[in-house]
Amino acid sequence: MFLKRFLLLLLCASFSVTACKKEKKAIKQTEVAFKKEGELTIFKSDSTSVRLNIEIADTEYETQTGLMYRNSMAETQAMLFIFEDEQPRSFYMKNTSIPLDIIFIDANKTIVSFQKNAKPFDERSLPSNVPAKYVLEVNAGLVDRWNLKVGNTINYSK
């Protein structure tokens, strides 16, 4: 009798462990929300301008994370990366699901180069090709739609 109860208990315990192993828990990534930290204006050569609300990345963690783990960004929003020095920069799209235009800007706040239509999740290097102190990320296609050019300037306030 004891042996039958023991075997029945053992069978029930192994069944419940097996059933628990088959259940997979889905881990849902929490989306990072845009946090307005300043405003930026792009001054174009035709005397018009583009105004944006910006989130600022100026710590090592913020510059490494950038726009990762976000599903969307409004057309009037952007992320401005601020570095301590001016040097050639290189970005990539790891864990970034939003297609982007990347705008490289020198210490004088002049646009010096672009990487347009950066593909989501692409880990290839997207270099500035010239020294840059600031990098502005906007939704893909906006550089062309706004008709931005190398030589346009920016100004921002926190």
MIVO-144770 format. One line per field, with one value per atom (N, C-alpha, C, O): residue number from 1; residue in three letters; atom name; x, y, z. Coordinates in steps of 0.2 Angstrom, whole numbers, plus 5000, padded with zeros to 4 digits. Layout:
N
k: c(NUM ...) $
r: c(ALA ...) $
a: c(CA ...) $
xx: c(X ...) $
yy: c(Y ...) $
zz: c(Z ...) $
# end
This chain:
158
k: c(1 1 1 1 2 2 2 2 3 3 3 3 4 4 4 4 5 5 5 5 6 6 6 6 7 7 7 7 8 8 8 8 9 9 9 9 10 10 10 10 11 11 11 11 12 12 12 12 13 13 13 13 14 14 14 14 15 15 15 15 16 16 16 16 17 17 17 17 18 18 18 18 19 19 19 19 20 20 20 20 21 21 21 21 22 22 22 22 23 23 23 23 24 24 24 24 25 25 25 25 26 26 26 26 27 27 27 27 28 28 28 28 29 29 29 29 30 30 30 30 31 31 31 31 32 32 32 32 33 33 33 33 34 34 34 34 35 35 35 35 36 36 36 36 37 37 37 37 38 38 38 38 39 39 39 39 40 40 40 40 41 41 41 41 42 42 42 42 43 43 43 43 44 44 44 44 45 45 45 45 46 46 46 46 47 47 47 47 48 48 48 48 49 49 49 49 50 50 50 50 51 51 51 51 52 52 52 52 53 53 53 53 54 54 54 54 55 55 55 55 56 56 56 56 57 57 57 57 58 58 58 58 59 59 59 59 60 60 60 60 61 61 61 61 62 62 62 62 63 63 63 63 64 64 64 64 65 65 65 65 66 66 66 66 67 67 67 67 68 68 68 68 69 69 69 69 70 70 70 70 71 71 71 71 72 72 72 72 73 73 73 73 74 74 74 74 75 75 75 75 76 76 76 76 77 77 77 77 78 78 78 78 79 79 79 79 80 80 80 80 81 81 81 81 82 82 82 82 83 83 83 83 84 84 84 84 85 85 85 85 86 86 86 86 87 87 87 87 88 88 88 88 89 89 89 89 90 90 90 90 91 91 91 91 92 92 92 92 93 93 93 93 94 94 94 94 95 95 95 95 96 96 96 96 97 97 97 97 98 98 98 98 99 99 99 99 100 100 100 100 101 101 101 101 102 102 102 102 103 103 103 103 104 104 104 104 105 105 105 105 106 106 106 106 107 107 107 107 108 108 108 108 109 109 109 109 110 110 110 110 111 111 111 111 112 112 112 112 113 113 113 113 114 114 114 114 115 115 115 115 116 116 116 116 117 117 117 117 118 118 118 118 119 119 119 119 120 120 120 120 121 121 121 121 122 122 122 122 123 123 123 123 124 124 124 124 125 125 125 125 126 126 126 126 127 127 127 127 128 128 128 128 129 129 129 129 130 130 130 130 131 131 131 131 132 132 132 132 133 133 133 133 134 134 134 134 135 135 135 135 136 136 136 136 137 137 137 137 138 138 138 138 139 139 139 139 140 140 140 140 141 141 141 141 142 142 142 142 143 143 143 143 144 144 144 144 145 145 145 145 146 146 146 146 147 147 147 147 148 148 148 148 149 149 149 149 150 150 150 150 151 151 151 151 152 152 152 152 153 153 153 153 154 154 154 154 155 155 155 155 156 156 156 156 157 157 157 157 158 158 158 158) $
r: c(MET MET MET MET PHE PHE PHE PHE LEU LEU LEU LEU LYS LYS LYS LYS ARG ARG ARG ARG PHE PHE PHE PHE LEU LEU LEU LEU LEU LEU LEU LEU LEU LEU LEU LEU LEU LEU LEU LEU LEU LEU LEU LEU CYS CYS CYS CYS ALA ALA ALA ALA SER SER SER SER PHE PHE PHE PHE SER SER SER SER VAL VAL VAL VAL THR THR THR THR ALA ALA ALA ALA CYS CYS CYS CYS LYS LYS LYS LYS LYS LYS LYS LYS GLU GLU GLU GLU LYS LYS LYS LYS LYS LYS LYS LYS ALA ALA ALA ALA ILE ILE ILE ILE LYS LYS LYS LYS GLN GLN GLN GLN THR THR THR THR GLU GLU GLU GLU VAL VAL VAL VAL ALA ALA ALA ALA PHE PHE PHE PHE LYS LYS LYS LYS LYS LYS LYS LYS GLU GLU GLU GLU GLY GLY GLY GLY GLU GLU GLU GLU LEU LEU LEU LEU THR THR THR THR ILE ILE ILE ILE PHE PHE PHE PHE LYS LYS LYS LYS SER SER SER SER ASP ASP ASP ASP SER SER SER SER THR THR THR THR SER SER SER SER VAL VAL VAL VAL ARG ARG ARG ARG LEU LEU LEU LEU ASN ASN ASN ASN ILE ILE ILE ILE GLU GLU GLU GLU ILE ILE ILE ILE ALA ALA ALA ALA ASP ASP ASP ASP THR THR THR THR GLU GLU GLU GLU TYR TYR TYR TYR GLU GLU GLU GLU THR THR THR THR GLN GLN GLN GLN THR THR THR THR GLY GLY GLY GLY LEU LEU LEU LEU MET MET MET MET TYR TYR TYR TYR ARG ARG ARG ARG ASN ASN ASN ASN SER SER SER SER MET MET MET MET ALA ALA ALA ALA GLU GLU GLU GLU THR THR THR THR GLN GLN GLN GLN ALA ALA ALA ALA MET MET MET MET LEU LEU LEU LEU PHE PHE PHE PHE ILE ILE ILE ILE PHE PHE PHE PHE GLU GLU GLU GLU ASP ASP ASP ASP GLU GLU GLU GLU GLN GLN GLN GLN PRO PRO PRO PRO ARG ARG ARG ARG SER SER SER SER PHE PHE PHE PHE TYR TYR TYR TYR MET MET MET MET LYS LYS LYS LYS ASN ASN ASN ASN THR THR THR THR SER SER SER SER ILE ILE ILE ILE PRO PRO PRO PRO LEU LEU LEU LEU ASP ASP ASP ASP ILE ILE ILE ILE ILE ILE ILE ILE PHE PHE PHE PHE ILE ILE ILE ILE ASP ASP ASP ASP ALA ALA ALA ALA ASN ASN ASN ASN LYS LYS LYS LYS THR THR THR THR ILE ILE ILE ILE VAL VAL VAL VAL SER SER SER SER PHE PHE PHE PHE GLN GLN GLN GLN LYS LYS LYS LYS ASN ASN ASN ASN ALA ALA ALA ALA LYS LYS LYS LYS PRO PRO PRO PRO PHE PHE PHE PHE ASP ASP ASP ASP GLU GLU GLU GLU ARG ARG ARG ARG SER SER SER SER LEU LEU LEU LEU PRO PRO PRO PRO SER SER SER SER ASN ASN ASN ASN VAL VAL VAL VAL PRO PRO PRO PRO ALA ALA ALA ALA LYS LYS LYS LYS TYR TYR TYR TYR VAL VAL VAL VAL LEU LEU LEU LEU GLU GLU GLU GLU VAL VAL VAL VAL ASN ASN ASN ASN ALA ALA ALA ALA GLY GLY GLY GLY LEU LEU LEU LEU VAL VAL VAL VAL ASP ASP ASP ASP ARG ARG ARG ARG TRP TRP TRP TRP ASN ASN ASN ASN LEU LEU LEU LEU LYS LYS LYS LYS VAL VAL VAL VAL GLY GLY GLY GLY ASN ASN ASN ASN THR THR THR THR ILE ILE ILE ILE ASN ASN ASN ASN TYR TYR TYR TYR SER SER SER SER LYS LYS LYS LYS) $
a: c(N CA C O N CA C O N CA C O N CA C O N CA C O N CA C O N CA C O N CA C O N CA C O N CA C O N CA C O N CA C O N CA C O N CA C O N CA C O N CA C O N CA C O N CA C O N CA C O N CA C O N CA C O N CA C O N CA C O N CA C O N CA C O N CA C O N CA C O N CA C O N CA C O N CA C O N CA C O N CA C O N CA C O N CA C O N CA C O N CA C O N CA C O N CA C O N CA C O N CA C O N CA C O N CA C O N CA C O N CA C O N CA C O N CA C O N CA C O N CA C O N CA C O N CA C O N CA C O N CA C O N CA C O N CA C O N CA C O N CA C O N CA C O N CA C O N CA C O N CA C O N CA C O N CA C O N CA C O N CA C O N CA C O N CA C O N CA C O N CA C O N CA C O N CA C O N CA C O N CA C O N CA C O N CA C O N CA C O N CA C O N CA C O N CA C O N CA C O N CA C O N CA C O N CA C O N CA C O N CA C O N CA C O N CA C O N CA C O N CA C O N CA C O N CA C O N CA C O N CA C O N CA C O N CA C O N CA C O N CA C O N CA C O N CA C O N CA C O N CA C O N CA C O N CA C O N CA C O N CA C O N CA C O N CA C O N CA C O N CA C O N CA C O N CA C O N CA C O N CA C O N CA C O N CA C O N CA C O N CA C O N CA C O N CA C O N CA C O N CA C O N CA C O N CA C O N CA C O N CA C O N CA C O N CA C O N CA C O N CA C O N CA C O N CA C O N CA C O N CA C O N CA C O N CA C O N CA C O N CA C O N CA C O N CA C O N CA C O N CA C O N CA C O N CA C O N CA C O N CA C O N CA C O N CA C O N CA C O N CA C O N CA C O N CA C O N CA C O N CA C O N CA C O N CA C O N CA C O N CA C O N CA C O N CA C O) $
xx: c(5004 5000 5004 5003 5009 5014 5018 5018 5020 5023 5019 5021 5012 5008 5007 5007 5006 5005 5011 5011 5017 5023 5024 5026 5023 5023 5018 5020 5012 5007 5009 5008 5012 5014 5020 5020 5024 5030 5028 5030 5023 5020 5017 5018 5013 5010 5015 5014 5020 5025 5029 5030 5030 5034 5030 5032 5023 5019 5018 5018 5018 5017 5023 5023 5029 5036 5036 5038 5034 5034 5029 5031 5023 5019 5021 5020 5025 5028 5033 5034 5037 5042 5040 5043 5034 5031 5029 5028 5027 5024 5030 5035 5030 5035 5033 5027 5036 5034 5037 5043 5033 5035 5037 5034 5043 5046 5045 5047 5041 5039 5044 5044 5047 5052 5047 5043 5049 5046 5048 5054 5044 5046 5048 5045 5054 5056 5052 5052 5050 5046 5050 5055 5048 5052 5051 5046 5057 5057 5060 5066 5056 5058 5063 5061 5069 5074 5077 5081 5074 5076 5073 5069 5075 5073 5078 5084 5078 5083 5080 5075 5084 5082 5088 5093 5085 5090 5089 5083 5094 5094 5096 5102 5092 5093 5096 5095 5099 5102 5097 5099 5091 5086 5082 5077 5085 5082 5076 5073 5075 5069 5072 5078 5068 5071 5066 5060 5069 5065 5066 5072 5061 5061 5059 5054 5063 5062 5062 5066 5058 5059 5064 5064 5069 5074 5075 5073 5077 5080 5087 5090 5091 5098 5101 5100 5106 5111 5118 5121 5119 5126 5130 5135 5127 5131 5133 5131 5138 5140 5135 5134 5131 5125 5120 5118 5118 5113 5116 5112 5122 5125 5126 5125 5127 5127 5120 5119 5115 5108 5104 5101 5105 5102 5094 5091 5092 5085 5083 5078 5087 5086 5079 5078 5076 5070 5064 5060 5064 5058 5055 5058 5048 5045 5043 5041 5043 5041 5044 5046 5044 5046 5042 5042 5039 5036 5040 5046 5038 5042 5045 5050 5042 5045 5049 5051 5051 5055 5062 5062 5067 5074 5078 5076 5084 5088 5095 5098 5097 5104 5109 5108 5114 5120 5125 5127 5127 5132 5139 5139 5144 5151 5155 5154 5160 5165 5170 5172 5171 5176 5174 5168 5177 5176 5180 5186 5178 5182 5177 5171 5180 5176 5171 5174 5165 5160 5158 5158 5155 5152 5146 5147 5141 5135 5132 5135 5128 5125 5118 5116 5114 5107 5105 5099 5110 5108 5102 5102 5097 5092 5088 5084 5088 5084 5080 5081 5073 5068 5065 5061 5067 5065 5070 5076 5068 5073 5075 5070 5081 5083 5088 5091 5088 5093 5097 5095 5104 5109 5113 5115 5112 5115 5121 5121 5127 5133 5135 5134 5137 5137 5144 5146 5148 5154 5153 5148 5159 5159 5156 5154 5156 5153 5146 5143 5143 5136 5134 5128 5138 5137 5137 5141 5131 5131 5136 5138 5140 5146 5145 5148 5140 5138 5132 5129 5129 5123 5124 5129 5120 5119 5112 5108 5109 5102 5099 5102 5093 5089 5093 5093 5095 5099 5093 5088 5095 5090 5090 5095 5083 5083 5087 5087 5090 5093 5100 5103 5102 5108 5114 5114 5119 5124 5131 5136 5130 5135 5137 5132 5143 5145 5143 5143 5140 5138 5142 5141 5148 5153 5151 5147 5154 5153 5157 5156 5163 5168 5172 5177 5170 5173 5172 5167 5176 5175 5168 5166 5165 5159 5159 5162 5155 5155 5147 5146 5143 5136 5133 5135 5128 5125 5117 5115 5113 5106 5103 5104 5098 5095 5087 5084 5085 5078 5075 5079 5069 5066 5068 5070 5069 5072 5067 5061 5071 5067 5067 5065 5068 5067 5072 5071 5078 5084 5082 5083 5080 5078 5071 5071 5066 5060 5061 5058 5066 5067 5072 5074 5075 5080 5086 5089 5089 5094 5101 5101 5106 5112 5118 5117 5124 5130 5131 5130 5132 5133 5128 5128 5122 5116 5119 5123 5116 5118 5112 5106 5114 5109 5110 5116 5105 5106 5101 5096 5103 5098 5098 5103 5093 5093 5090 5086 5093 5090 5085 5082) $
yy: c(4994 5000 5006 5011 5006 5012 5013 5019 5008 5008 5011 5015 5009 5012 5019 5023 5021 5028 5032 5038 5030 5033 5034 5039 5028 5029 5033 5037 5034 5038 5045 5050 5047 5053 5055 5061 5051 5052 5054 5058 5050 5051 5058 5061 5060 5066 5072 5077 5071 5076 5077 5083 5071 5072 5075 5078 5073 5076 5084 5087 5086 5093 5097 5103 5094 5097 5097 5102 5092 5092 5097 5101 5098 5103 5110 5114 5111 5118 5119 5125 5114 5115 5117 5121 5115 5116 5123 5126 5126 5133 5138 5138 5142 5147 5153 5155 5157 5164 5169 5169 5173 5178 5184 5186 5186 5192 5198 5198 5203 5208 5214 5216 5217 5222 5229 5230 5232 5239 5244 5245 5247 5253 5259 5261 5262 5268 5274 5274 5278 5284 5290 5291 5294 5300 5305 5306 5308 5313 5319 5320 5324 5331 5334 5335 5335 5338 5345 5348 5347 5353 5354 5350 5360 5361 5363 5365 5361 5362 5365 5363 5369 5372 5371 5372 5369 5368 5374 5375 5378 5384 5382 5380 5382 5380 5386 5392 5385 5390 5395 5400 5392 5396 5401 5403 5402 5406 5403 5406 5396 5393 5389 5388 5386 5382 5377 5377 5372 5366 5366 5366 5366 5365 5358 5355 5356 5349 5349 5353 5345 5343 5338 5333 5339 5334 5331 5333 5324 5321 5321 5320 5322 5323 5317 5314 5314 5309 5312 5313 5313 5316 5312 5314 5306 5302 5296 5294 5292 5286 5281 5278 5280 5275 5278 5274 5284 5287 5287 5285 5288 5288 5281 5279 5276 5269 5266 5262 5268 5266 5270 5266 5276 5280 5279 5279 5277 5276 5269 5267 5265 5257 5256 5261 5251 5249 5254 5255 5257 5262 5259 5257 5260 5258 5263 5262 5269 5275 5281 5282 5287 5293 5298 5297 5303 5308 5312 5313 5315 5319 5325 5327 5327 5333 5332 5336 5325 5323 5321 5318 5321 5319 5318 5320 5314 5313 5317 5315 5321 5324 5321 5321 5319 5316 5321 5324 5322 5328 5324 5321 5325 5322 5328 5334 5326 5331 5333 5339 5329 5331 5330 5327 5333 5332 5327 5328 5322 5317 5313 5314 5309 5305 5300 5297 5300 5296 5290 5290 5285 5279 5277 5276 5276 5273 5267 5265 5263 5257 5257 5260 5252 5252 5246 5244 5243 5237 5239 5244 5234 5235 5241 5244 5244 5250 5248 5246 5249 5247 5252 5251 5259 5264 5266 5267 5266 5268 5275 5280 5277 5284 5287 5284 5294 5298 5300 5303 5300 5302 5308 5307 5313 5319 5321 5321 5322 5323 5330 5334 5333 5340 5342 5339 5347 5349 5353 5355 5355 5359 5366 5369 5368 5375 5374 5379 5368 5367 5368 5370 5365 5365 5358 5354 5356 5349 5348 5352 5342 5340 5334 5333 5330 5324 5320 5322 5316 5312 5304 5302 5301 5293 5293 5293 5292 5292 5285 5280 5285 5278 5272 5267 5274 5268 5263 5264 5257 5251 5249 5248 5247 5244 5238 5234 5237 5232 5230 5225 5235 5234 5235 5241 5231 5232 5234 5235 5236 5239 5246 5249 5248 5254 5260 5259 5265 5271 5277 5280 5278 5283 5290 5291 5295 5302 5304 5309 5300 5302 5308 5309 5312 5318 5319 5316 5323 5324 5328 5332 5325 5328 5328 5324 5333 5334 5332 5330 5333 5332 5327 5327 5323 5319 5319 5319 5320 5321 5315 5314 5312 5306 5308 5310 5308 5309 5303 5299 5303 5298 5298 5303 5292 5291 5295 5295 5298 5302 5309 5313 5311 5318 5323 5329 5320 5324 5327 5332 5322 5324 5328 5333 5326 5330 5337 5342 5338 5345 5348 5354 5345 5347 5350 5355 5346 5348 5347 5342 5351 5351 5351 5354 5349 5350 5357 5361 5360 5368 5371 5376 5368 5370 5370 5366 5374 5375 5373 5373 5372 5371 5375 5378 5376 5378 5375 5373 5374 5370 5373 5377 5372 5374 5369 5365 5368 5363 5366 5362) $
zz: c(5000 5000 5000 4996 5004 5005 4998 4996 4995 4989 4983 4979 4983 4978 4979 4974 4985 4987 4985 4982 4986 4985 4977 4975 4973 4966 4963 4958 4966 4964 4965 4961 4971 4973 4968 4966 4967 4962 4955 4952 4953 4946 4946 4941 4951 4951 4951 4947 4955 4955 4949 4947 4945 4939 4934 4929 4934 4929 4930 4925 4936 4937 4935 4933 4936 4934 4927 4924 4923 4916 4913 4908 4916 4914 4915 4911 4920 4922 4917 4914 4915 4910 4903 4899 4901 4895 4894 4889 4900 4900 4899 4903 4893 4892 4894 4892 4898 4899 4894 4893 4892 4887 4890 4895 4888 4891 4886 4881 4889 4885 4886 4892 4881 4882 4883 4879 4888 4889 4885 4884 4881 4877 4881 4885 4878 4881 4878 4872 4883 4880 4879 4882 4874 4873 4878 4881 4880 4886 4883 4882 4882 4880 4885 4891 4882 4887 4884 4887 4878 4875 4868 4866 4865 4858 4854 4856 4847 4843 4836 4834 4833 4827 4822 4823 4816 4810 4806 4803 4804 4800 4793 4792 4788 4781 4777 4779 4772 4768 4764 4762 4764 4761 4766 4764 4772 4777 4780 4784 4779 4783 4788 4788 4793 4798 4800 4798 4803 4806 4813 4816 4817 4824 4827 4825 4832 4835 4842 4845 4845 4852 4853 4849 4857 4858 4864 4870 4864 4870 4869 4864 4875 4874 4877 4883 4873 4876 4877 4872 4883 4885 4890 4892 4892 4896 4892 4887 4895 4891 4890 4885 4896 4895 4890 4885 4890 4885 4878 4873 4877 4870 4868 4862 4872 4870 4868 4864 4872 4871 4866 4862 4865 4860 4860 4865 4854 4852 4852 4849 4855 4856 4860 4864 4859 4862 4862 4866 4856 4854 4848 4843 4848 4842 4837 4831 4839 4835 4838 4844 4834 4836 4831 4825 4834 4830 4826 4827 4820 4816 4819 4816 4824 4827 4833 4837 4834 4839 4836 4831 4840 4838 4844 4850 4843 4849 4847 4841 4851 4850 4855 4861 4852 4855 4856 4851 4862 4863 4866 4871 4863 4865 4867 4866 4871 4874 4869 4870 4864 4859 4852 4851 4847 4840 4837 4837 4834 4831 4826 4827 4822 4818 4822 4827 4820 4824 4820 4814 4823 4820 4824 4830 4821 4824 4821 4816 4824 4822 4824 4829 4821 4823 4827 4827 4831 4835 4840 4843 4840 4844 4843 4848 4837 4835 4830 4825 4832 4827 4823 4818 4824 4820 4814 4816 4808 4803 4804 4805 4803 4805 4799 4795 4800 4796 4802 4807 4801 4806 4803 4798 4807 4805 4809 4815 4806 4810 4810 4804 4815 4816 4820 4824 4817 4820 4826 4828 4829 4835 4834 4839 4828 4827 4825 4823 4826 4825 4818 4816 4814 4807 4804 4806 4800 4798 4793 4788 4795 4791 4786 4782 4788 4784 4787 4792 4783 4784 4783 4779 4786 4785 4784 4789 4778 4777 4777 4775 4779 4779 4782 4779 4788 4792 4794 4796 4792 4793 4800 4803 4802 4809 4810 4805 4816 4818 4814 4816 4810 4806 4810 4813 4811 4815 4811 4814 4805 4801 4803 4806 4803 4805 4800 4794 4803 4799 4801 4806 4798 4800 4798 4793 4801 4800 4794 4790 4793 4788 4789 4786 4794 4796 4803 4806 4807 4814 4815 4812 4821 4823 4831 4834 4833 4841 4843 4848 4838 4839 4834 4828 4836 4831 4832 4838 4827 4828 4824 4818 4827 4824 4824 4828 4817 4816 4812 4810 4811 4807 4800 4797 4797 4790 4785 4786 4780 4775 4776 4772 4783 4784 4782 4780 4781 4779 4771 4770 4767 4761 4760 4757 4764 4764 4766 4764 4771 4774 4769 4770 4765 4760 4764 4763 4769 4773 4769 4765 4770 4766 4771 4777 4769 4773 4772 4767 4778 4779 4782 4785 4783 4787 4794 4796 4798 4805 4810 4808 4816 4821 4827 4828 4832 4838 4843 4840 4849 4854 4860 4862 4864 4871 4875 4873 4881 4886 4890 4895) $
# end
